[in-house]
Amino acid sequence: MDSLKLRPIESAKIECARKLFNEISTTGVKYHDVDSYKTLIDIIQNL
């Protein structure tokens, strides 16, 4: 996602979503943001 040319409002929305999901994550449920299937697989393997 870093390579995308996002408008400032889009970047702000993404940052707000990251903060929200970080706050609602618990020890039983952890939210992650992924930008590809490989990233998803890497996160799952590290659990």
mmCIF entry with sequence, helices, sheets and N, C-alpha, C, O atoms, coordinates in Angstrom:
data_MODEL
# 
_entry.id   MODEL 
# 
_entity.id                         1 
_entity.type                       polymer 
_entity.pdbx_number_of_molecules   1 
# 
_entity_poly.entity_id                      1 
_entity_poly.type                           'polypeptide(L)' 
_entity_poly.nstd_linkage                   no 
_entity_poly.nstd_monomer                   no 
_entity_poly.pdbx_seq_one_letter_code       MDSLKLRPIESAKIECARKLFNEISTTGVKYHDVDSYKTLIDIIQNL 
_entity_poly.pdbx_seq_one_letter_code_can   MDSLKLRPIESAKIECARKLFNEISTTGVKYHDVDSYKTLIDIIQNL 
_entity_poly.pdbx_strand_id                 A 
# 
loop_
_entity_poly_seq.entity_id 
_entity_poly_seq.num 
_entity_poly_seq.mon_id 
_entity_poly_seq.hetero 
1 1  MET n 
1 2  ASP n 
1 3  SER n 
1 4  LEU n 
1 5  LYS n 
1 6  LEU n 
1 7  ARG n 
1 8  PRO n 
1 9  ILE n 
1 10 GLU n 
1 11 SER n 
1 12 ALA n 
1 13 LYS n 
1 14 ILE n 
1 15 GLU n 
1 16 CYS n 
1 17 ALA n 
1 18 ARG n 
1 19 LYS n 
1 20 LEU n 
1 21 PHE n 
1 22 ASN n 
1 23 GLU n 
1 24 ILE n 
1 25 SER n 
1 26 THR n 
1 27 THR n 
1 28 GLY n 
1 29 VAL n 
1 30 LYS n 
1 31 TYR n 
1 32 HIS n 
1 33 ASP n 
1 34 VAL n 
1 35 ASP n 
1 36 SER n 
1 37 TYR n 
1 38 LYS n 
1 39 THR n 
1 40 LEU n 
1 41 ILE n 
1 42 ASP n 
1 43 ILE n 
1 44 ILE n 
1 45 GLN n 
1 46 ASN n 
1 47 LEU n 
# 
_struct_asym.id          A 
_struct_asym.entity_id   1 
# 
loop_
_struct_conf.conf_type_id 
_struct_conf.id 
_struct_conf.pdbx_PDB_helix_id 
_struct_conf.beg_label_comp_id 
_struct_conf.beg_label_asym_id 
_struct_conf.beg_label_seq_id 
_struct_conf.pdbx_beg_PDB_ins_code 
_struct_conf.end_label_comp_id 
_struct_conf.end_label_asym_id 
_struct_conf.end_label_seq_id 
_struct_conf.pdbx_end_PDB_ins_code 
_struct_conf.beg_auth_comp_id 
_struct_conf.beg_auth_asym_id 
_struct_conf.beg_auth_seq_id 
_struct_conf.end_auth_comp_id 
_struct_conf.end_auth_asym_id 
_struct_conf.end_auth_seq_id 
_struct_conf.pdbx_PDB_helix_class 
_struct_conf.details 
_struct_conf.pdbx_PDB_helix_length 
HELX_P HELX_P1 AA1 PRO A 8  ? ILE A 24 ? PRO A 8  ILE A 24 1 ? 17 
HELX_P HELX_P2 AA2 TYR A 37 ? GLN A 45 ? TYR A 37 GLN A 45 1 ? 9  
# 
_struct_conf_type.id          HELX_P 
_struct_conf_type.criteria    ? 
_struct_conf_type.reference   ? 
# 
loop_
_atom_site.group_PDB 
_atom_site.id 
_atom_site.type_symbol 
_atom_site.label_atom_id 
_atom_site.label_alt_id 
_atom_site.label_comp_id 
_atom_site.label_asym_id 
_atom_site.label_entity_id 
_atom_site.label_seq_id 
_atom_site.pdbx_PDB_ins_code 
_atom_site.Cartn_x 
_atom_site.Cartn_y 
_atom_site.Cartn_z 
_atom_site.occupancy 
_atom_site.B_iso_or_equiv 
_atom_site.pdbx_formal_charge 
_atom_site.auth_seq_id 
_atom_site.auth_comp_id 
_atom_site.auth_asym_id 
_atom_site.auth_atom_id 
_atom_site.pdbx_PDB_model_num 
ATOM 1   N N  . MET A 1 1  ? 0.808   -1.198  0.000  1.00 0.00 ? 1  MET A N  1 
ATOM 2   C CA . MET A 1 1  ? 0.000   0.000   0.000  1.00 0.00 ? 1  MET A CA 1 
ATOM 3   C C  . MET A 1 1  ? 0.853   1.263   0.000  1.00 0.00 ? 1  MET A C  1 
ATOM 4   O O  . MET A 1 1  ? 0.384   2.322   -0.417 1.00 0.00 ? 1  MET A O  1 
ATOM 5   N N  . ASP A 1 2  ? 2.066   1.170   0.449  1.00 0.00 ? 2  ASP A N  1 
ATOM 6   C CA . ASP A 1 2  ? 2.922   2.355   0.489  1.00 0.00 ? 2  ASP A CA 1 
ATOM 7   C C  . ASP A 1 2  ? 3.213   2.907   -0.893 1.00 0.00 ? 2  ASP A C  1 
ATOM 8   O O  . ASP A 1 2  ? 3.501   4.095   -1.043 1.00 0.00 ? 2  ASP A O  1 
ATOM 9   N N  . SER A 1 3  ? 3.141   2.058   -1.897 1.00 0.00 ? 3  SER A N  1 
ATOM 10  C CA . SER A 1 3  ? 3.451   2.508   -3.249 1.00 0.00 ? 3  SER A CA 1 
ATOM 11  C C  . SER A 1 3  ? 2.281   3.234   -3.912 1.00 0.00 ? 3  SER A C  1 
ATOM 12  O O  . SER A 1 3  ? 2.462   3.864   -4.953 1.00 0.00 ? 3  SER A O  1 
ATOM 13  N N  . LEU A 1 4  ? 1.091   3.156   -3.330 1.00 0.00 ? 4  LEU A N  1 
ATOM 14  C CA . LEU A 1 4  ? -0.070  3.826   -3.906 1.00 0.00 ? 4  LEU A CA 1 
ATOM 15  C C  . LEU A 1 4  ? 0.028   5.329   -3.691 1.00 0.00 ? 4  LEU A C  1 
ATOM 16  O O  . LEU A 1 4  ? 0.513   5.788   -2.657 1.00 0.00 ? 4  LEU A O  1 
ATOM 17  N N  . LYS A 1 5  ? -0.432  6.083   -4.665 1.00 0.00 ? 5  LYS A N  1 
ATOM 18  C CA . LYS A 1 5  ? -0.493  7.536   -4.535 1.00 0.00 ? 5  LYS A CA 1 
ATOM 19  C C  . LYS A 1 5  ? -1.876  7.891   -3.997 1.00 0.00 ? 5  LYS A C  1 
ATOM 20  O O  . LYS A 1 5  ? -2.824  8.058   -4.764 1.00 0.00 ? 5  LYS A O  1 
ATOM 21  N N  . LEU A 1 6  ? -1.985  8.004   -2.687 1.00 0.00 ? 6  LEU A N  1 
ATOM 22  C CA . LEU A 1 6  ? -3.266  8.279   -2.051 1.00 0.00 ? 6  LEU A CA 1 
ATOM 23  C C  . LEU A 1 6  ? -3.422  9.769   -1.777 1.00 0.00 ? 6  LEU A C  1 
ATOM 24  O O  . LEU A 1 6  ? -2.459  10.477  -1.485 1.00 0.00 ? 6  LEU A O  1 
ATOM 25  N N  . ARG A 1 7  ? -4.651  10.212  -1.882 1.00 0.00 ? 7  ARG A N  1 
ATOM 26  C CA . ARG A 1 7  ? -4.946  11.584  -1.503 1.00 0.00 ? 7  ARG A CA 1 
ATOM 27  C C  . ARG A 1 7  ? -4.880  11.672  0.017  1.00 0.00 ? 7  ARG A C  1 
ATOM 28  O O  . ARG A 1 7  ? -5.042  10.659  0.696  1.00 0.00 ? 7  ARG A O  1 
ATOM 29  N N  . PRO A 1 8  ? -4.646  12.861  0.564  1.00 0.00 ? 8  PRO A N  1 
ATOM 30  C CA . PRO A 1 8  ? -4.544  13.004  2.025  1.00 0.00 ? 8  PRO A CA 1 
ATOM 31  C C  . PRO A 1 8  ? -5.786  12.487  2.770  1.00 0.00 ? 8  PRO A C  1 
ATOM 32  O O  . PRO A 1 8  ? -5.649  11.903  3.845  1.00 0.00 ? 8  PRO A O  1 
ATOM 33  N N  . ILE A 1 9  ? -6.971  12.685  2.230  1.00 0.00 ? 9  ILE A N  1 
ATOM 34  C CA . ILE A 1 9  ? -8.184  12.226  2.905  1.00 0.00 ? 9  ILE A CA 1 
ATOM 35  C C  . ILE A 1 9  ? -8.226  10.703  2.952  1.00 0.00 ? 9  ILE A C  1 
ATOM 36  O O  . ILE A 1 9  ? -8.677  10.122  3.940  1.00 0.00 ? 9  ILE A O  1 
ATOM 37  N N  . GLU A 1 10 ? -7.756  10.057  1.889  1.00 0.00 ? 10 GLU A N  1 
ATOM 38  C CA . GLU A 1 10 ? -7.727  8.592   1.877  1.00 0.00 ? 10 GLU A CA 1 
ATOM 39  C C  . GLU A 1 10 ? -6.723  8.069   2.900  1.00 0.00 ? 10 GLU A C  1 
ATOM 40  O O  . GLU A 1 10 ? -6.996  7.094   3.601  1.00 0.00 ? 10 GLU A O  1 
ATOM 41  N N  . SER A 1 11 ? -5.577  8.707   2.983  1.00 0.00 ? 11 SER A N  1 
ATOM 42  C CA . SER A 1 11 ? -4.571  8.309   3.967  1.00 0.00 ? 11 SER A CA 1 
ATOM 43  C C  . SER A 1 11 ? -5.091  8.486   5.385  1.00 0.00 ? 11 SER A C  1 
ATOM 44  O O  . SER A 1 11 ? -4.828  7.650   6.250  1.00 0.00 ? 11 SER A O  1 
ATOM 45  N N  . ALA A 1 12 ? -5.823  9.561   5.630  1.00 0.00 ? 12 ALA A N  1 
ATOM 46  C CA . ALA A 1 12 ? -6.397  9.805   6.959  1.00 0.00 ? 12 ALA A CA 1 
ATOM 47  C C  . ALA A 1 12 ? -7.426  8.740   7.321  1.00 0.00 ? 12 ALA A C  1 
ATOM 48  O O  . ALA A 1 12 ? -7.479  8.288   8.465  1.00 0.00 ? 12 ALA A O  1 
ATOM 49  N N  . LYS A 1 13 ? -8.238  8.341   6.357  1.00 0.00 ? 13 LYS A N  1 
ATOM 50  C CA . LYS A 1 13 ? -9.236  7.298   6.611  1.00 0.00 ? 13 LYS A CA 1 
ATOM 51  C C  . LYS A 1 13 ? -8.573  5.965   6.940  1.00 0.00 ? 13 LYS A C  1 
ATOM 52  O O  . LYS A 1 13 ? -9.024  5.244   7.830  1.00 0.00 ? 13 LYS A O  1 
ATOM 53  N N  . ILE A 1 14 ? -7.511  5.643   6.226  1.00 0.00 ? 14 ILE A N  1 
ATOM 54  C CA . ILE A 1 14 ? -6.783  4.397   6.484  1.00 0.00 ? 14 ILE A CA 1 
ATOM 55  C C  . ILE A 1 14 ? -6.163  4.433   7.879  1.00 0.00 ? 14 ILE A C  1 
ATOM 56  O O  . ILE A 1 14 ? -6.221  3.445   8.612  1.00 0.00 ? 14 ILE A O  1 
ATOM 57  N N  . GLU A 1 15 ? -5.577  5.554   8.242  1.00 0.00 ? 15 GLU A N  1 
ATOM 58  C CA . GLU A 1 15 ? -4.969  5.675   9.568  1.00 0.00 ? 15 GLU A CA 1 
ATOM 59  C C  . GLU A 1 15 ? -6.023  5.571   10.677 1.00 0.00 ? 15 GLU A C  1 
ATOM 60  O O  . GLU A 1 15 ? -5.772  4.949   11.709 1.00 0.00 ? 15 GLU A O  1 
ATOM 61  N N  . CYS A 1 16 ? -7.178  6.166   10.476 1.00 0.00 ? 16 CYS A N  1 
ATOM 62  C CA . CYS A 1 16 ? -8.272  6.058   11.457 1.00 0.00 ? 16 CYS A CA 1 
ATOM 63  C C  . CYS A 1 16 ? -8.728  4.609   11.604 1.00 0.00 ? 16 CYS A C  1 
ATOM 64  O O  . CYS A 1 16 ? -8.991  4.150   12.715 1.00 0.00 ? 16 CYS A O  1 
ATOM 65  N N  . ALA A 1 17 ? -8.821  3.900   10.502 1.00 0.00 ? 17 ALA A N  1 
ATOM 66  C CA . ALA A 1 17 ? -9.221  2.488   10.547 1.00 0.00 ? 17 ALA A CA 1 
ATOM 67  C C  . ALA A 1 17 ? -8.184  1.667   11.294 1.00 0.00 ? 17 ALA A C  1 
ATOM 68  O O  . ALA A 1 17 ? -8.543  0.789   12.078 1.00 0.00 ? 17 ALA A O  1 
ATOM 69  N N  . ARG A 1 18 ? -6.915  1.932   11.067 1.00 0.00 ? 18 ARG A N  1 
ATOM 70  C CA . ARG A 1 18 ? -5.858  1.206   11.790 1.00 0.00 ? 18 ARG A CA 1 
ATOM 71  C C  . ARG A 1 18 ? -5.975  1.433   13.285 1.00 0.00 ? 18 ARG A C  1 
ATOM 72  O O  . ARG A 1 18 ? -5.858  0.487   14.064 1.00 0.00 ? 18 ARG A O  1 
ATOM 73  N N  . LYS A 1 19 ? -6.205  2.672   13.698 1.00 0.00 ? 19 LYS A N  1 
ATOM 74  C CA . LYS A 1 19 ? -6.344  2.984   15.128 1.00 0.00 ? 19 LYS A CA 1 
ATOM 75  C C  . LYS A 1 19 ? -7.572  2.290   15.712 1.00 0.00 ? 19 LYS A C  1 
ATOM 76  O O  . LYS A 1 19 ? -7.511  1.738   16.811 1.00 0.00 ? 19 LYS A O  1 
ATOM 77  N N  . LEU A 1 20 ? -8.678  2.317   14.986 1.00 0.00 ? 20 LEU A N  1 
ATOM 78  C CA . LEU A 1 20 ? -9.899  1.675   15.462 1.00 0.00 ? 20 LEU A CA 1 
ATOM 79  C C  . LEU A 1 20 ? -9.690  0.182   15.660 1.00 0.00 ? 20 LEU A C  1 
ATOM 80  O O  . LEU A 1 20 ? -10.015 -0.354  16.720 1.00 0.00 ? 20 LEU A O  1 
ATOM 81  N N  . PHE A 1 21 ? -9.151  -0.495  14.652 1.00 0.00 ? 21 PHE A N  1 
ATOM 82  C CA . PHE A 1 21 ? -8.955  -1.935  14.759 1.00 0.00 ? 21 PHE A CA 1 
ATOM 83  C C  . PHE A 1 21 ? -7.913  -2.288  15.807 1.00 0.00 ? 21 PHE A C  1 
ATOM 84  O O  . PHE A 1 21 ? -7.992  -3.358  16.412 1.00 0.00 ? 21 PHE A O  1 
ATOM 85  N N  . ASN A 1 22 ? -6.947  -1.422  16.033 1.00 0.00 ? 22 ASN A N  1 
ATOM 86  C CA . ASN A 1 22 ? -5.980  -1.657  17.101 1.00 0.00 ? 22 ASN A CA 1 
ATOM 87  C C  . ASN A 1 22 ? -6.672  -1.590  18.465 1.00 0.00 ? 22 ASN A C  1 
ATOM 88  O O  . ASN A 1 22 ? -6.360  -2.375  19.360 1.00 0.00 ? 22 ASN A O  1 
ATOM 89  N N  . GLU A 1 23 ? -7.605  -0.660  18.620 1.00 0.00 ? 23 GLU A N  1 
ATOM 90  C CA . GLU A 1 23 ? -8.318  -0.511  19.886 1.00 0.00 ? 23 GLU A CA 1 
ATOM 91  C C  . GLU A 1 23 ? -9.273  -1.670  20.160 1.00 0.00 ? 23 GLU A C  1 
ATOM 92  O O  . GLU A 1 23 ? -9.446  -2.065  21.313 1.00 0.00 ? 23 GLU A O  1 
ATOM 93  N N  . ILE A 1 24 ? -9.893  -2.219  19.117 1.00 0.00 ? 24 ILE A N  1 
ATOM 94  C CA . ILE A 1 24 ? -10.862 -3.292  19.352 1.00 0.00 ? 24 ILE A CA 1 
ATOM 95  C C  . ILE A 1 24 ? -10.225 -4.674  19.332 1.00 0.00 ? 24 ILE A C  1 
ATOM 96  O O  . ILE A 1 24 ? -10.908 -5.672  19.564 1.00 0.00 ? 24 ILE A O  1 
ATOM 97  N N  . SER A 1 25 ? -8.925  -4.745  19.058 1.00 0.00 ? 25 SER A N  1 
ATOM 98  C CA . SER A 1 25 ? -8.219  -6.022  19.127 1.00 0.00 ? 25 SER A CA 1 
ATOM 99  C C  . SER A 1 25 ? -8.100  -6.438  20.588 1.00 0.00 ? 25 SER A C  1 
ATOM 100 O O  . SER A 1 25 ? -7.901  -5.603  21.470 1.00 0.00 ? 25 SER A O  1 
ATOM 101 N N  . THR A 1 26 ? -8.225  -7.734  20.831 1.00 0.00 ? 26 THR A N  1 
ATOM 102 C CA . THR A 1 26 ? -8.094  -8.283  22.176 1.00 0.00 ? 26 THR A CA 1 
ATOM 103 C C  . THR A 1 26 ? -7.068  -9.404  22.140 1.00 0.00 ? 26 THR A C  1 
ATOM 104 O O  . THR A 1 26 ? -6.454  -9.668  21.106 1.00 0.00 ? 26 THR A O  1 
ATOM 105 N N  . THR A 1 27 ? -6.892  -10.058 23.276 1.00 0.00 ? 27 THR A N  1 
ATOM 106 C CA . THR A 1 27 ? -5.957  -11.190 23.294 1.00 0.00 ? 27 THR A CA 1 
ATOM 107 C C  . THR A 1 27 ? -6.506  -12.344 22.470 1.00 0.00 ? 27 THR A C  1 
ATOM 108 O O  . THR A 1 27 ? -5.732  -13.135 21.932 1.00 0.00 ? 27 THR A O  1 
ATOM 109 N N  . GLY A 1 28 ? -7.828  -12.456 22.360 1.00 0.00 ? 28 GLY A N  1 
ATOM 110 C CA . GLY A 1 28 ? -8.436  -13.532 21.593 1.00 0.00 ? 28 GLY A CA 1 
ATOM 111 C C  . GLY A 1 28 ? -8.585  -13.225 20.114 1.00 0.00 ? 28 GLY A C  1 
ATOM 112 O O  . GLY A 1 28 ? -8.606  -14.133 19.283 1.00 0.00 ? 28 GLY A O  1 
ATOM 113 N N  . VAL A 1 29 ? -8.687  -11.938 19.786 1.00 0.00 ? 29 VAL A N  1 
ATOM 114 C CA . VAL A 1 29 ? -8.886  -11.525 18.394 1.00 0.00 ? 29 VAL A CA 1 
ATOM 115 C C  . VAL A 1 29 ? -7.928  -10.385 18.093 1.00 0.00 ? 29 VAL A C  1 
ATOM 116 O O  . VAL A 1 29 ? -7.927  -9.357  18.771 1.00 0.00 ? 29 VAL A O  1 
ATOM 117 N N  . LYS A 1 30 ? -7.113  -10.584 17.066 1.00 0.00 ? 30 LYS A N  1 
ATOM 118 C CA . LYS A 1 30 ? -6.167  -9.550  16.655 1.00 0.00 ? 30 LYS A CA 1 
ATOM 119 C C  . LYS A 1 30 ? -6.436  -9.202  15.204 1.00 0.00 ? 30 LYS A C  1 
ATOM 120 O O  . LYS A 1 30 ? -6.413  -10.071 14.332 1.00 0.00 ? 30 LYS A O  1 
ATOM 121 N N  . TYR A 1 31 ? -6.692  -7.926  14.949 1.00 0.00 ? 31 TYR A N  1 
ATOM 122 C CA . TYR A 1 31 ? -6.925  -7.459  13.587 1.00 0.00 ? 31 TYR A CA 1 
ATOM 123 C C  . TYR A 1 31 ? -5.613  -7.004  12.963 1.00 0.00 ? 31 TYR A C  1 
ATOM 124 O O  . TYR A 1 31 ? -4.790  -6.375  13.627 1.00 0.00 ? 31 TYR A O  1 
ATOM 125 N N  . HIS A 1 32 ? -5.421  -7.320  11.695 1.00 0.00 ? 32 HIS A N  1 
ATOM 126 C CA . HIS A 1 32 ? -4.236  -6.918  10.943 1.00 0.00 ? 32 HIS A CA 1 
ATOM 127 C C  . HIS A 1 32 ? -4.684  -6.300  9.630  1.00 0.00 ? 32 HIS A C  1 
ATOM 128 O O  . HIS A 1 32 ? -5.746  -6.633  9.105  1.00 0.00 ? 32 HIS A O  1 
ATOM 129 N N  . ASP A 1 33 ? -3.871  -5.404  9.110  1.00 0.00 ? 33 ASP A N  1 
ATOM 130 C CA . ASP A 1 33 ? -4.140  -4.934  7.756  1.00 0.00 ? 33 ASP A CA 1 
ATOM 131 C C  . ASP A 1 33 ? -3.176  -5.655  6.823  1.00 0.00 ? 33 ASP A C  1 
ATOM 132 O O  . ASP A 1 33 ? -1.991  -5.795  7.125  1.00 0.00 ? 33 ASP A O  1 
ATOM 133 N N  . VAL A 1 34 ? -3.686  -6.103  5.710  1.00 0.00 ? 34 VAL A N  1 
ATOM 134 C CA . VAL A 1 34 ? -2.869  -6.823  4.728  1.00 0.00 ? 34 VAL A CA 1 
ATOM 135 C C  . VAL A 1 34 ? -3.040  -6.168  3.363  1.00 0.00 ? 34 VAL A C  1 
ATOM 136 O O  . VAL A 1 34 ? -4.091  -5.608  3.052  1.00 0.00 ? 34 VAL A O  1 
ATOM 137 N N  . ASP A 1 35 ? -2.003  -6.248  2.567  1.00 0.00 ? 35 ASP A N  1 
ATOM 138 C CA . ASP A 1 35 ? -2.057  -5.667  1.234  1.00 0.00 ? 35 ASP A CA 1 
ATOM 139 C C  . ASP A 1 35 ? -1.888  -6.709  0.138  1.00 0.00 ? 35 ASP A C  1 
ATOM 140 O O  . ASP A 1 35 ? -1.923  -6.394  -1.051 1.00 0.00 ? 35 ASP A O  1 
ATOM 141 N N  . SER A 1 36 ? -1.704  -7.968  0.566  1.00 0.00 ? 36 SER A N  1 
ATOM 142 C CA . SER A 1 36 ? -1.581  -9.032  -0.421 1.00 0.00 ? 36 SER A CA 1 
ATOM 143 C C  . SER A 1 36 ? -1.901  -10.369 0.241  1.00 0.00 ? 36 SER A C  1 
ATOM 144 O O  . SER A 1 36 ? -1.938  -10.481 1.466  1.00 0.00 ? 36 SER A O  1 
ATOM 145 N N  . TYR A 1 37 ? -2.127  -11.354 -0.576 1.00 0.00 ? 37 TYR A N  1 
ATOM 146 C CA . TYR A 1 37 ? -2.397  -12.694 -0.069 1.00 0.00 ? 37 TYR A CA 1 
ATOM 147 C C  . TYR A 1 37 ? -1.168  -13.238 0.663  1.00 0.00 ? 37 TYR A C  1 
ATOM 148 O O  . TYR A 1 37 ? -1.305  -13.923 1.676  1.00 0.00 ? 37 TYR A O  1 
ATOM 149 N N  . LYS A 1 38 ? 0.008   -12.941 0.164  1.00 0.00 ? 38 LYS A N  1 
ATOM 150 C CA . LYS A 1 38 ? 1.243   -13.406 0.808  1.00 0.00 ? 38 LYS A CA 1 
ATOM 151 C C  . LYS A 1 38 ? 1.371   -12.813 2.214  1.00 0.00 ? 38 LYS A C  1 
ATOM 152 O O  . LYS A 1 38 ? 1.762   -13.520 3.144  1.00 0.00 ? 38 LYS A O  1 
ATOM 153 N N  . THR A 1 39 ? 1.055   -11.555 2.378  1.00 0.00 ? 39 THR A N  1 
ATOM 154 C CA . THR A 1 39 ? 1.103   -10.938 3.698  1.00 0.00 ? 39 THR A CA 1 
ATOM 155 C C  . THR A 1 39 ? 0.135   -11.635 4.649  1.00 0.00 ? 39 THR A C  1 
ATOM 156 O O  . THR A 1 39 ? 0.469   -11.878 5.808  1.00 0.00 ? 39 THR A O  1 
ATOM 157 N N  . LEU A 1 40 ? -1.048  -11.952 4.168  1.00 0.00 ? 40 LEU A N  1 
ATOM 158 C CA . LEU A 1 40 ? -2.036  -12.661 4.975  1.00 0.00 ? 40 LEU A CA 1 
ATOM 159 C C  . LEU A 1 40 ? -1.504  -14.019 5.419  1.00 0.00 ? 40 LEU A C  1 
ATOM 160 O O  . LEU A 1 40 ? -1.610  -14.376 6.593  1.00 0.00 ? 40 LEU A O  1 
ATOM 161 N N  . ILE A 1 41 ? -0.937  -14.769 4.495  1.00 0.00 ? 41 ILE A N  1 
ATOM 162 C CA . ILE A 1 41 ? -0.384  -16.082 4.820  1.00 0.00 ? 41 ILE A CA 1 
ATOM 163 C C  . ILE A 1 41 ? 0.746   -15.960 5.830  1.00 0.00 ? 41 ILE A C  1 
ATOM 164 O O  . ILE A 1 41 ? 0.829   -16.764 6.759  1.00 0.00 ? 41 ILE A O  1 
ATOM 165 N N  . ASP A 1 42 ? 1.612   -14.977 5.667  1.00 0.00 ? 42 ASP A N  1 
ATOM 166 C CA . ASP A 1 42 ? 2.724   -14.762 6.608  1.00 0.00 ? 42 ASP A CA 1 
ATOM 167 C C  . ASP A 1 42 ? 2.204   -14.495 8.015  1.00 0.00 ? 42 ASP A C  1 
ATOM 168 O O  . ASP A 1 42 ? 2.736   -15.033 8.985  1.00 0.00 ? 42 ASP A O  1 
ATOM 169 N N  . ILE A 1 43 ? 1.171   -13.670 8.131  1.00 0.00 ? 43 ILE A N  1 
ATOM 170 C CA . ILE A 1 43 ? 0.603   -13.359 9.446  1.00 0.00 ? 43 ILE A CA 1 
ATOM 171 C C  . ILE A 1 43 ? -0.011  -14.614 10.066 1.00 0.00 ? 43 ILE A C  1 
ATOM 172 O O  . ILE A 1 43 ? 0.197   -14.884 11.248 1.00 0.00 ? 43 ILE A O  1 
ATOM 173 N N  . ILE A 1 44 ? -0.746  -15.361 9.297  1.00 0.00 ? 44 ILE A N  1 
ATOM 174 C CA . ILE A 1 44 ? -1.390  -16.568 9.801  1.00 0.00 ? 44 ILE A CA 1 
ATOM 175 C C  . ILE A 1 44 ? -0.350  -17.584 10.268 1.00 0.00 ? 44 ILE A C  1 
ATOM 176 O O  . ILE A 1 44 ? -0.543  -18.227 11.300 1.00 0.00 ? 44 ILE A O  1 
ATOM 177 N N  . GLN A 1 45 ? 0.737   -17.738 9.536  1.00 0.00 ? 45 GLN A N  1 
ATOM 178 C CA . GLN A 1 45 ? 1.775   -18.683 9.917  1.00 0.00 ? 45 GLN A CA 1 
ATOM 179 C C  . GLN A 1 45 ? 2.485   -18.293 11.196 1.00 0.00 ? 45 GLN A C  1 
ATOM 180 O O  . GLN A 1 45 ? 3.002   -19.158 11.903 1.00 0.00 ? 45 GLN A O  1 
ATOM 181 N N  . ASN A 1 46 ? 2.520   -17.006 11.507 1.00 0.00 ? 46 ASN A N  1 
ATOM 182 C CA . ASN A 1 46 ? 3.193   -16.536 12.714 1.00 0.00 ? 46 ASN A CA 1 
ATOM 183 C C  . ASN A 1 46 ? 2.296   -16.578 13.950 1.00 0.00 ? 46 ASN A C  1 
ATOM 184 O O  . ASN A 1 46 ? 2.759   -16.278 15.050 1.00 0.00 ? 46 ASN A O  1 
ATOM 185 N N  . LEU A 1 47 ? 1.044   -16.937 13.795 1.00 0.00 ? 47 LEU A N  1 
ATOM 186 C CA . LEU A 1 47 ? 0.138   -17.013 14.951 1.00 0.00 ? 47 LEU A CA 1 
ATOM 187 C C  . LEU A 1 47 ? 0.396   -18.240 15.784 1.00 0.00 ? 47 LEU A C  1 
ATOM 188 O O  . LEU A 1 47 ? -0.278  -18.455 16.791 1.00 0.00 ? 47 LEU A O  1 
# 
